[in-house]
Amino acid sequence: MRVLGIDPGLTRCGVGVVDVALNRTATLVAVTVIRTPPELDLDQRLLVIAEGIDALLKEHSPTHMAIERVFAQNNVRTVMGTAQVSGIALLAAARHGIPVSLHTPTEVKAAITGYGQAEKKQVGVMVAKILRLDEIPKPADAADALALAICHAWRSPLGSGVAASATTIGGLTPSSSGLTPAQEAWRAAERATGQRVLPRRLER
């Protein structure tokens, strides 16, 4: 499964593409941030983002798209910009015939770290470990986009047999060891580095 994840934003729109194998191993394909200057007219800013997303879809040919679900917050202007960019992404997916899903920040954090209230830095650390990167993708919008893509793949059936019949925990399919994909990634990272990756409270 090749998933293109989008962390929508008007000033910075994070876009990440990952390949996820049947064994849930994720590999980085591409990651970038589409930027638009605040002084540019709104219609032109949205055009820049639309063209950027379209170019990435054509270049990488993802089979699925995952977008962060817009949620209410105090800054109405920020919500409006995020919603507008989300609409552009949804339209792009429809034009390319790509199935798209929306995931809340809590869902993404739970899938990547096993804890729905994890901090952004913890998500970034796990994204780097899962994708076997030397450092956390920056800025945070880039790491968030990759986290969305991984979350979508891990919450989706990757094969016709295992995922459809296995017992799930919190929407995630555990491995034969009884661990979720995120927990398996923790263990692998700890074995490789010889130290703990995340605080104990995230092991729930």
Phi, psi and omega in degrees: 000128174251118184244134173256117180259142181232123172259094190292139178192147184281319179278318178226118178247108181282137178225126179226142180237129178227149170258134179234122182279174181297334179272011178076007176289127182254141180230134179291132174254310180197153174209139180202171175231122177274120184248145174225137181285139181301333182284349178284145178301147185305315182298325179286326177295316179294326179294318178300315181293318180299317180291325178295314179296317181298319180295320180292323178296318180291323183288320189252347176047060179292154178268342180216157175232139178235131182234141176291131180289133179290132178233155184290142174209174186293326182277095183297323181298319178294318179298318180299314180298317179298318180295320180295317179292323177299319178297320178297317180296318178298318179296318179299317179299317180297318181295328181266000179068034182255127176296140184231145178228151178252137180230136179284157176304322180296318178299317181295314180299318180295321181290321185276320184248345184085004182221116186292347180249022181297152178280160182303321182297321179295322177296315179299319179299315182290325177300315179297319180293316182297320182269003178058048180262153180285336180212165180289131177300137180231150358288186184301331180300324180292313179297321180296321179295319178293321178298320178299315181296316179296315179304314182297316181295318182290335179267001182249151175293119180268348181215170184279346186249290191303305187294328184286332186254345185285154174287140182250153177237113180061031180086358182248146180271119180285158176277184180295341179277354181088006180260150174285166178305321180297317180293324176298320180295321177302310185299317180297318180294320180293321179294323183287324185260342181075017178216166181287142181268318184227161178301155180302327185294344179272003180270006182294000000 
